[in-house]
């Protein structure tokens, strides 16, 4: 590989301290390639947290893997280690990969997951779509797992194309590269078609995750459509190395601004009904607060009735979309009670004081009426904004 792709790959290897980097058109392709590179039998299980965007799960299906799910914890919405241990034990060697998604940009405890996965004969593949720049115990996201997958598409990096697989294993890098080179070339103008398919899918998954099982068969056609839209190889002409490197170089400044906005929320939000999740070392994709005992959808309905507009960056308990519903109490709580407040606006930090004050004021007003309100039917309404790999 030479030219623009080599320039970007070399830069990413240096930044993340990995030996090998294979570029892709998007994060979905990166995760598909990473799973294919592990060379496990068809039907091997990939373990995901129950709360996430659905697109990484499709990547597992594209690779011939079976998605399985573990519950999350209520501290930072990442994997619940106790439930991970349960799933690994019950699958009895069938899990070949554990995929932490670093929810809301808060890095999961990858070192602990690696020990658990290794004992079960599995690898860890980090999904960095929400967490570029995150650290935990001095180690950056993307530097710990057997492989790490990046996405540059409208998340921490505001580009319209690009992703990568990173690893220190030359054989895994070779297999990932061979798979990517076997794909059809990137089609010009695919963005609008992809966006339309995602909107339709997200509307349906909201209904299915809420229990409208009659609609499950409507989802079957999306796998083939997404495979056609997502999986492609890139050429040098598709990459502007200067732009990609420049956007990643901006990341430190972007994260400083997001941390400053998060500190505004921490200072200005006083109402005890909204409890922030742990953001230590976070890349701060969003600022998640838990409304203990309240339903986020009803809170936002009430806010709209009062003339407020608050953006919710929300993630559902996705596991019923891809298999039988199992008890995932923490995932259900995260879906029901979490509001991820935005940090990525172009507005200056100073304007977030007013946004936070309005949210705090609205919480106080809602508290007095919440006991008398009828919980809303949220089927189909939970929009998964910019979550997971895409």
Secondary structure, DSSP 8 states (H G I E B T S, - for coil): --HHHHHHHHHHHHHHT-SEEEEESSHHHHHHHHHHHT---TT-EEEEESBS-SHHHHHHHHTT-EEEEE-B-TTTSSB-HHHHHHHHHHHTT-EEEEE---GGG----HHHHHHHHHHTT-EEEEE-TTTTT-EETTEETTSSSSEEEEE-BSSSS-BSS-EEEEES-HHHHHHHHHHHHTS-B--TTHHHHHHHHHHHHHHHHHHHHTT-GGGGGGGHHHHHHHHHHH--B--GGG--HHHHHHHHHTHHHHHHHHHHHHHHHHHH---TTEEE---TT---SSEEEEETTS-HHHHHHHHHHTT---------B-GGGSS-----HHHHHHHHHEEEE----SS-GGGHHHHHHHHHHHHHHHHHHGGGS-----TTT----S-S--
